[in-house]
């Protein structure tokens, strides 16, 4: 059974906000609208960064593994931006990073 919007947790609401921003960015009707949406996406990402860095214990092995996996995924993303043939490598690396983040979250 689907959870009503009123029953969503902060994490679920944040996930929805990220998805909504991505959807709306794709549908932006003007450069001003696009700039505003991208600005909000950046602010949300910065806020999540502060929340994660302020609340998680960075000495945990899971934290270190997830951080290393994200570093690798970020490098693959940079390579893919320069050469779209490298997107498959990025997908593999981000999937691993997400898996490690999941282990950290549990």
N, CA, C and O atoms as a GROMACS GRO file, in nm:
protein
  424
    1UNK      N    1   0.084  -0.118   0.000
    1UNK     CA    2   0.000   0.000   0.000
    1UNK      C    3   0.089   0.124   0.000
    1UNK      O    4   0.186   0.130   0.075
    2UNK      N    5   0.057   0.221  -0.082
    2UNK     CA    6   0.136   0.342  -0.093
    2UNK      C    7   0.120   0.428   0.032
    2UNK      O    8   0.013   0.437   0.092
    3UNK      N    9   0.231   0.490   0.068
    3UNK     CA   10   0.230   0.581   0.182
    3UNK      C   11   0.175   0.716   0.136
    3UNK      O   12   0.211   0.765   0.029
    4UNK      N   13   0.088   0.775   0.218
    4UNK     CA   14   0.037   0.907   0.180
    4UNK      C   15   0.149   1.008   0.198
    4UNK      O   16   0.241   0.987   0.277
    5UNK      N   17   0.141   1.117   0.125
    5UNK     CA   18   0.242   1.221   0.131
    5UNK      C   19   0.258   1.275   0.273
    5UNK      O   20   0.367   1.320   0.309
    6UNK      N   21   0.152   1.272   0.353
    6UNK     CA   22   0.158   1.322   0.490
    6UNK      C   23   0.242   1.232   0.579
    6UNK      O   24   0.291   1.277   0.683
    7UNK      N   25   0.260   1.104   0.542
    7UNK     CA   26   0.331   1.007   0.625
    7UNK      C   27   0.478   0.988   0.586
    7UNK      O   28   0.546   0.903   0.642
    8UNK      N   29   0.527   1.066   0.491
    8UNK     CA   30   0.664   1.049   0.445
    8UNK      C   31   0.763   1.095   0.552
    8UNK      O   32   0.739   1.193   0.623
    9UNK      N   33   0.874   1.023   0.561
    9UNK     CA   34   0.982   1.063   0.651
    9UNK      C   35   1.063   1.176   0.586
    9UNK      O   36   1.043   1.209   0.470
   10UNK      N   37   1.154   1.233   0.663
   10UNK     CA   38   1.241   1.338   0.607
   10UNK      C   39   1.323   1.281   0.491
   10UNK      O   40   1.339   1.347   0.388
   11UNK      N   41   1.375   1.159   0.508
   11UNK     CA   42   1.451   1.099   0.399
   11UNK      C   43   1.368   1.078   0.274
   11UNK      O   44   1.414   1.104   0.163
   12UNK      N   45   1.246   1.030   0.291
   12UNK     CA   46   1.156   1.008   0.177
   12UNK      C   47   1.118   1.141   0.112
   12UNK      O   48   1.111   1.151  -0.011
   13UNK      N   49   1.095   1.242   0.193
   13UNK     CA   50   1.062   1.374   0.138
   13UNK      C   51   1.181   1.433   0.062
   13UNK      O   52   1.164   1.497  -0.042
   14UNK      N   53   1.302   1.410   0.115
   14UNK     CA   54   1.422   1.460   0.047
   14UNK      C   55   1.439   1.389  -0.086
   14UNK      O   56   1.470   1.453  -0.187
   15UNK      N   57   1.420   1.259  -0.088
   15UNK     CA   58   1.428   1.182  -0.211
   15UNK      C   59   1.326   1.234  -0.313
   15UNK      O   60   1.358   1.252  -0.430
   16UNK      N   61   1.205   1.258  -0.267
   16UNK     CA   62   1.101   1.311  -0.356
   16UNK      C   63   1.139   1.449  -0.409
   16UNK      O   64   1.117   1.480  -0.526
   17UNK      N   65   1.197   1.531  -0.322
   17UNK     CA   66   1.239   1.665  -0.365
   17UNK      C   67   1.347   1.656  -0.472
   17UNK      O   68   1.343   1.732  -0.570
   18UNK      N   69   1.442   1.566  -0.456
   18UNK     CA   70   1.546   1.548  -0.558
   18UNK      C   71   1.486   1.502  -0.690
   18UNK      O   72   1.523   1.553  -0.797
   19UNK      N   73   1.395   1.407  -0.683
   19UNK     CA   74   1.329   1.356  -0.804
   19UNK      C   75   1.245   1.466  -0.869
   19UNK      O   76   1.248   1.483  -0.991
   20UNK      N   77   1.171   1.539  -0.789
   20UNK     CA   78   1.087   1.647  -0.842
   20UNK      C   79   1.173   1.754  -0.910
   20UNK      O   80   1.139   1.802  -1.018
   21UNK      N   81   1.283   1.791  -0.846
   21UNK     CA   82   1.372   1.891  -0.906
   21UNK      C   83   1.425   1.841  -1.041
   21UNK      O   84   1.425   1.916  -1.139
   22UNK      N   85   1.470   1.716  -1.046
   22UNK     CA   86   1.523   1.661  -1.171
   22UNK      C   87   1.415   1.661  -1.280
   22UNK      O   88   1.443   1.696  -1.395
   23UNK      N   89   1.294   1.622  -1.244
   23UNK     CA   90   1.184   1.621  -1.340
   23UNK      C   91   1.153   1.761  -1.391
   23UNK      O   92   1.133   1.782  -1.510
   24UNK      N   93   1.149   1.857  -1.299
   24UNK     CA   94   1.116   1.993  -1.338
   24UNK      C   95   1.228   2.060  -1.418
   24UNK      O   96   1.202   2.141  -1.506
   25UNK      N   97   1.353   2.025  -1.387
   25UNK     CA   98   1.466   2.078  -1.464
   25UNK      C   99   1.453   2.036  -1.610
   25UNK      O  100   1.477   2.116  -1.701
   26UNK      N  101   1.414   1.911  -1.633
   26UNK     CA  102   1.396   1.862  -1.771
   26UNK      C  103   1.284   1.936  -1.844
   26UNK      O  104   1.285   1.947  -1.966
   27UNK      N  105   1.186   1.988  -1.767
   27UNK     CA  106   1.068   2.051  -1.827
   27UNK      C  107   1.070   2.203  -1.820
   27UNK      O  108   0.972   2.267  -1.857
   28UNK      N  109   1.180   2.262  -1.775
   28UNK     CA  110   1.187   2.407  -1.760
   28UNK      C  111   1.150   2.476  -1.891
   28UNK      O  112   1.192   2.435  -2.000
   29UNK      N  113   1.069   2.582  -1.878
   29UNK     CA  114   1.019   2.651  -1.996
   29UNK      C  115   1.099   2.774  -2.033
   29UNK      O  116   1.078   2.831  -2.140
   30UNK      N  117   1.190   2.816  -1.946
   30UNK     CA  118   1.272   2.933  -1.975
   30UNK      C  119   1.405   2.920  -1.905
   30UNK      O  120   1.421   2.838  -1.814
   31UNK      N  121   1.501   3.000  -1.946
   31UNK     CA  122   1.632   2.998  -1.881
   31UNK      C  123   1.622   3.045  -1.736
   31UNK      O  124   1.692   2.992  -1.650
   32UNK      N  125   1.536   3.142  -1.709
   32UNK     CA  126   1.517   3.189  -1.571
   32UNK      C  127   1.462   3.078  -1.483
   32UNK      O  128   1.508   3.058  -1.370
   33UNK      N  129   1.364   3.008  -1.534
   33UNK     CA  130   1.305   2.896  -1.460
   33UNK      C  131   1.411   2.787  -1.436
   33UNK      O  132   1.422   2.733  -1.326
   34UNK      N  133   1.487   2.756  -1.541
   34UNK     CA  134   1.592   2.656  -1.531
   34UNK      C  135   1.696   2.699  -1.429
   34UNK      O  136   1.737   2.618  -1.345
   35UNK      N  137   1.740   2.824  -1.435
   35UNK     CA  138   1.839   2.874  -1.339
   35UNK      C  139   1.788   2.865  -1.195
   35UNK      O  140   1.863   2.828  -1.105
   36UNK      N  141   1.662   2.898  -1.174
   36UNK     CA  142   1.605   2.893  -1.040
   36UNK      C  143   1.598   2.749  -0.989
   36UNK      O  144   1.630   2.722  -0.873
   37UNK      N  145   1.558   2.657  -1.074
   37UNK     CA  146   1.551   2.516  -1.035
   37UNK      C  147   1.691   2.460  -1.006
   37UNK      O  148   1.710   2.389  -0.908
   38UNK      N  149   1.786   2.494  -1.091
   38UNK     CA  150   1.924   2.448  -1.068
   38UNK      C  151   1.981   2.506  -0.939
   38UNK      O  152   2.056   2.439  -0.868
   39UNK      N  153   1.946   2.630  -0.909
   39UNK     CA  154   1.990   2.692  -0.785
   39UNK      C  155   1.934   2.618  -0.664
   39UNK      O  156   2.005   2.595  -0.566
   40UNK      N  157   1.807   2.581  -0.671
   40UNK     CA  158   1.745   2.507  -0.561
   40UNK      C  159   1.807   2.367  -0.548
   40UNK      O  160   1.826   2.317  -0.437
   41UNK      N  161   1.838   2.305  -0.661
   41UNK     CA  162   1.903   2.174  -0.658
   41UNK      C  163   2.039   2.185  -0.589
   41UNK      O  164   2.074   2.100  -0.508
   42UNK      N  165   2.114   2.288  -0.621
   42UNK     CA  166   2.244   2.310  -0.561
   42UNK      C  167   2.231   2.334  -0.411
   42UNK      O  168   2.309   2.280  -0.332
   43UNK      N  169   2.134   2.414  -0.370
   43UNK     CA  170   2.113   2.442  -0.228
   43UNK      C  171   2.074   2.316  -0.152
   43UNK      O  172   2.120   2.295  -0.040
   44UNK      N  173   1.989   2.233  -0.211
   44UNK     CA  174   1.950   2.108  -0.147
   44UNK      C  175   2.071   2.017  -0.132
   44UNK      O  176   2.090   1.956  -0.027
   45UNK      N  177   2.153   2.007  -0.235
   45UNK     CA  178   2.272   1.923  -0.230
   45UNK      C  179   2.368   1.973  -0.121
   45UNK      O  180   2.426   1.892  -0.048
   46UNK      N  181   2.385   2.104  -0.110
   46UNK     CA  182   2.473   2.160  -0.007
   46UNK      C  183   2.419   2.132   0.133
   46UNK      O  184   2.496   2.103   0.225
   47UNK      N  185   2.290   2.140   0.148
   47UNK     CA  186   2.227   2.111   0.277
   47UNK      C  187   2.244   1.965   0.315
   47UNK      O  188   2.275   1.933   0.430
   48UNK      N  189   2.225   1.876   0.219
   48UNK     CA  190   2.244   1.733   0.244
   48UNK      C  191   2.391   1.704   0.278
   48UNK      O  192   2.419   1.621   0.365
   49UNK      N  193   2.481   1.771   0.211
   49UNK     CA  194   2.623   1.755   0.241
   49UNK      C  195   2.652   1.792   0.387
   49UNK      O  196   2.722   1.719   0.457
   50UNK      N  197   2.599   1.903   0.430
   50UNK     CA  198   2.618   1.946   0.569
   50UNK      C  199   2.556   1.847   0.667
   50UNK      O  200   2.615   1.815   0.770
   51UNK      N  201   2.438   1.799   0.635
   51UNK     CA  202   2.370   1.704   0.721
   51UNK      C  203   2.450   1.574   0.732
   51UNK      O  204   2.471   1.522   0.842
   52UNK      N  205   2.495   1.522   0.620
   52UNK     CA  206   2.571   1.396   0.618
   52UNK      C  207   2.704   1.415   0.692
   52UNK      O  208   2.738   1.335   0.778
   53UNK      N  209   2.777   1.520   0.659
   53UNK     CA  210   2.908   1.541   0.720
   53UNK      C  211   2.898   1.574   0.868
   53UNK      O  212   2.992   1.549   0.944
   54UNK      N  213   2.786   1.631   0.908
   54UNK     CA  214   2.770   1.668   1.048
   54UNK      C  215   2.716   1.556   1.136
   54UNK      O  216   2.730   1.563   1.258
   55UNK      N  217   2.656   1.455   1.077
   55UNK     CA  218   2.588   1.352   1.156
   55UNK      C  219   2.649   1.212   1.146
   55UNK      O  220   2.626   1.129   1.234
   56UNK      N  221   2.725   1.185   1.043
   56UNK     CA  222   2.784   1.052   1.028
   56UNK      C  223   2.926   1.049   1.085
   56UNK      O  224   2.997   1.150   1.082
   57UNK      N  225   2.964   0.936   1.135
   57UNK     CA  226   3.096   0.920   1.195
   57UNK      C  227   3.195   0.882   1.085
   57UNK      O  228   3.188   0.773   1.029
   58UNK      N  229   3.286   0.973   1.056
   58UNK     CA  230   3.376   0.955   0.941
   58UNK      C  231   3.483   0.850   0.964
   58UNK      O  232   3.552   0.813   0.869
   59UNK      N  233   3.499   0.801   1.084
   59UNK     CA  234   3.600   0.698   1.110
   59UNK      C  235   3.548   0.556   1.090
   59UNK      O  236   3.625   0.461   1.095
   60UNK      N  237   3.417   0.542   1.066
   60UNK     CA  238   3.360   0.410   1.040
   60UNK      C  239   3.416   0.354   0.909
   60UNK      O  240   3.430   0.427   0.812
   61UNK      N  241   3.448   0.224   0.906
   61UNK     CA  242   3.496   0.164   0.781
   61UNK      C  243   3.395   0.179   0.666
   61UNK      O  244   3.434   0.202   0.552
   62UNK      N  245   3.266   0.167   0.698
   62UNK     CA  246   3.163   0.182   0.595
   62UNK      C  247   3.162   0.322   0.536
   62UNK      O  248   3.140   0.340   0.416
   63UNK      N  249   3.186   0.422   0.620
   63UNK     CA  250   3.192   0.561   0.574
   63UNK      C  251   3.310   0.576   0.477
   63UNK      O  252   3.296   0.636   0.370
   64UNK      N  253   3.424   0.522   0.516
   64UNK     CA  254   3.543   0.534   0.431
   64UNK      C  255   3.524   0.461   0.298
   64UNK      O  256   3.566   0.512   0.194
   65UNK      N  257   3.463   0.344   0.300
   65UNK     CA  258   3.438   0.269   0.177
   65UNK      C  259   3.341   0.345   0.086
   65UNK      O  260   3.364   0.355  -0.035
   66UNK      N  261   3.234   0.399   0.144
   66UNK     CA  262   3.136   0.474   0.064
   66UNK      C  263   3.200   0.599   0.006
   66UNK      O  264   3.174   0.635  -0.109
   67UNK      N  265   3.283   0.667   0.085
   67UNK     CA  266   3.351   0.788   0.037
   67UNK      C  267   3.444   0.755  -0.079
   67UNK      O  268   3.446   0.827  -0.179
   68UNK      N  269   3.520   0.647  -0.067
   68UNK     CA  270   3.611   0.606  -0.175
   68UNK      C  271   3.533   0.568  -0.301
   68UNK      O  272   3.574   0.602  -0.412
   69UNK      N  273   3.422   0.498  -0.283
   69UNK     CA  274   3.341   0.458  -0.398
   69UNK      C  275   3.280   0.579  -0.468
   69UNK      O  276   3.273   0.584  -0.591
   70UNK      N  277   3.237   0.677  -0.390
   70UNK     CA  278   3.184   0.800  -0.451
   70UNK      C  279   3.293   0.879  -0.522
   70UNK      O  280   3.269   0.939  -0.626
   71UNK      N  281   3.412   0.879  -0.466
   71UNK     CA  282   3.525   0.946  -0.533
   71UNK      C  283   3.550   0.882  -0.669
   71UNK      O  284   3.569   0.952  -0.769
   72UNK      N  285   3.548   0.749  -0.674
   72UNK     CA  286   3.567   0.678  -0.799
   72UNK      C  287   3.453   0.707  -0.898
   72UNK      O  288   3.477   0.728  -1.017
   73UNK      N  289   3.331   0.709  -0.847
   73UNK     CA  290   3.215   0.738  -0.932
   73UNK      C  291   3.222   0.881  -0.985
   73UNK      O  292   3.189   0.907  -1.101
   74UNK      N  293   3.263   0.974  -0.900
   74UNK     CA  294   3.275   1.114  -0.945
   74UNK      C  295   3.380   1.128  -1.055
   74UNK      O  296   3.360   1.203  -1.151
   75UNK      N  297   3.492   1.056  -1.041
   75UNK     CA  298   3.594   1.059  -1.146
   75UNK      C  299   3.539   1.000  -1.276
   75UNK      O  300   3.567   1.052  -1.385
   76UNK      N  301   3.461   0.893  -1.264
   76UNK     CA  302   3.401   0.832  -1.384
   76UNK      C  303   3.299   0.927  -1.447
   76UNK      O  304   3.286   0.931  -1.570
   77UNK      N  305   3.227   1.002  -1.364
   77UNK     CA  306   3.131   1.100  -1.418
   77UNK      C  307   3.204   1.208  -1.496
   77UNK      O  308   3.160   1.248  -1.604
   78UNK      N  309   3.314   1.256  -1.441
   78UNK     CA  310   3.392   1.358  -1.512
   78UNK      C  311   3.442   1.305  -1.646
   78UNK      O  312   3.439   1.376  -1.747
   79UNK      N  313   3.488   1.180  -1.649
   79UNK     CA  314   3.534   1.118  -1.773
   79UNK      C  315   3.418   1.102  -1.872
   79UNK      O  316   3.434   1.124  -1.991
   80UNK      N  317   3.302   1.064  -1.821
   80UNK     CA  318   3.185   1.044  -1.907
   80UNK      C  319   3.136   1.176  -1.966
   80UNK      O  320   3.087   1.180  -2.079
   81UNK      N  321   3.149   1.284  -1.890
   81UNK     CA  322   3.108   1.415  -1.942
   81UNK      C  323   3.195   1.454  -2.062
   81UNK      O  324   3.148   1.521  -2.154
   82UNK      N  325   3.320   1.412  -2.059
   82UNK     CA  326   3.411   1.442  -2.170
   82UNK      C  327   3.398   1.341  -2.284
   82UNK      O  328   3.427   1.373  -2.400
   83UNK      N  329   3.353   1.222  -2.253
   83UNK     CA  330   3.341   1.115  -2.353
   83UNK      C  331   3.223   1.026  -2.316
   83UNK      O  332   3.234   0.941  -2.227
   84UNK      N  333   3.110   1.046  -2.382
   84UNK     CA  334   2.987   0.977  -2.346
   84UNK      C  335   2.998   0.825  -2.359
   84UNK      O  336   2.912   0.753  -2.308
   85UNK      N  337   3.100   0.775  -2.426
   85UNK     CA  338   3.120   0.630  -2.434
   85UNK      C  339   3.159   0.572  -2.297
   85UNK      O  340   3.158   0.451  -2.279
   86UNK      N  341   3.192   0.658  -2.203
   86UNK     CA  342   3.234   0.614  -2.070
   86UNK      C  343   3.119   0.614  -1.968
   86UNK      O  344   3.142   0.596  -1.848
   87UNK      N  345   2.998   0.634  -2.015
   87UNK     CA  346   2.882   0.637  -1.924
   87UNK      C  347   2.861   0.502  -1.856
   87UNK      O  348   2.824   0.498  -1.739
   88UNK      N  349   2.884   0.393  -1.926
   88UNK     CA  350   2.865   0.260  -1.866
   88UNK      C  351   2.956   0.241  -1.745
   88UNK      O  352   2.914   0.182  -1.645
   89UNK      N  353   3.078   0.290  -1.753
   89UNK     CA  354   3.169   0.282  -1.639
   89UNK      C  355   3.115   0.362  -1.523
   89UNK      O  356   3.119   0.318  -1.408
   90UNK      N  357   3.063   0.480  -1.552
   90UNK     CA  358   3.005   0.563  -1.446
   90UNK      C  359   2.887   0.491  -1.380
   90UNK      O  360   2.875   0.491  -1.257
   91UNK      N  361   2.802   0.432  -1.459
   91UNK     CA  362   2.685   0.363  -1.404
   91UNK      C  363   2.728   0.252  -1.310
   91UNK      O  364   2.669   0.236  -1.203
   92UNK      N  365   2.830   0.175  -1.347
   92UNK     CA  366   2.880   0.069  -1.259
   92UNK      C  367   2.934   0.126  -1.129
   92UNK      O  368   2.908   0.074  -1.021
   93UNK      N  369   3.009   0.234  -1.140
   93UNK     CA  370   3.071   0.292  -1.020
   93UNK      C  371   2.969   0.358  -0.929
   93UNK      O  372   2.978   0.346  -0.807
   94UNK      N  373   2.873   0.427  -0.985
   94UNK     CA  374   2.772   0.492  -0.901
   94UNK      C  375   2.684   0.386  -0.836
   94UNK      O  376   2.640   0.404  -0.722
   95UNK      N  377   2.658   0.277  -0.905
   95UNK     CA  378   2.580   0.169  -0.846
   95UNK      C  379   2.653   0.110  -0.725
   95UNK      O  380   2.590   0.082  -0.623
   96UNK      N  381   2.783   0.091  -0.736
   96UNK     CA  382   2.863   0.041  -0.623
   96UNK      C  383   2.860   0.141  -0.508
   96UNK      O  384   2.843   0.103  -0.392
   97UNK      N  385   2.875   0.268  -0.540
   97UNK     CA  386   2.874   0.371  -0.436
   97UNK      C  387   2.739   0.374  -0.365
   97UNK      O  388   2.733   0.386  -0.242
   98UNK      N  389   2.633   0.362  -0.440
   98UNK     CA  390   2.498   0.362  -0.381
   98UNK      C  391   2.481   0.240  -0.291
   98UNK      O  392   2.421   0.249  -0.184
   99UNK      N  393   2.533   0.127  -0.334
   99UNK     CA  394   2.526   0.006  -0.252
   99UNK      C  395   2.600   0.026  -0.119
   99UNK      O  396   2.549  -0.012  -0.014
  100UNK      N  397   2.717   0.085  -0.124
  100UNK     CA  398   2.794   0.110  -0.002
  100UNK      C  399   2.727   0.215   0.086
  100UNK      O  400   2.732   0.206   0.209
  101UNK      N  401   2.665   0.312   0.025
  101UNK     CA  402   2.589   0.411   0.103
  101UNK      C  403   2.473   0.342   0.175
  101UNK      O  404   2.442   0.374   0.290
  102UNK      N  405   2.410   0.248   0.106
  102UNK     CA  406   2.302   0.172   0.168
  102UNK      C  407   2.350   0.094   0.289
  102UNK      O  408   2.280   0.088   0.390
  103UNK      N  409   2.468   0.034   0.279
  103UNK     CA  410   2.524  -0.039   0.394
  103UNK      C  411   2.554   0.057   0.508
  103UNK      O  412   2.532   0.024   0.625
  104UNK      N  413   2.603   0.175   0.476
  104UNK     CA  414   2.630   0.275   0.579
  104UNK      C  415   2.501   0.320   0.647
  104UNK      O  416   2.498   0.343   0.768
  105UNK      N  417   2.396   0.332   0.568
  105UNK     CA  418   2.267   0.379   0.621
  105UNK      C  419   2.200   0.274   0.710
  105UNK      O  420   2.120   0.308   0.796
  106UNK      N  421   2.234   0.147   0.689
  106UNK     CA  422   2.165   0.043   0.768
  106UNK      C  423   2.233   0.015   0.900
  106UNK      O  424   2.187  -0.070   0.976
   0.00000   0.00000   0.00000
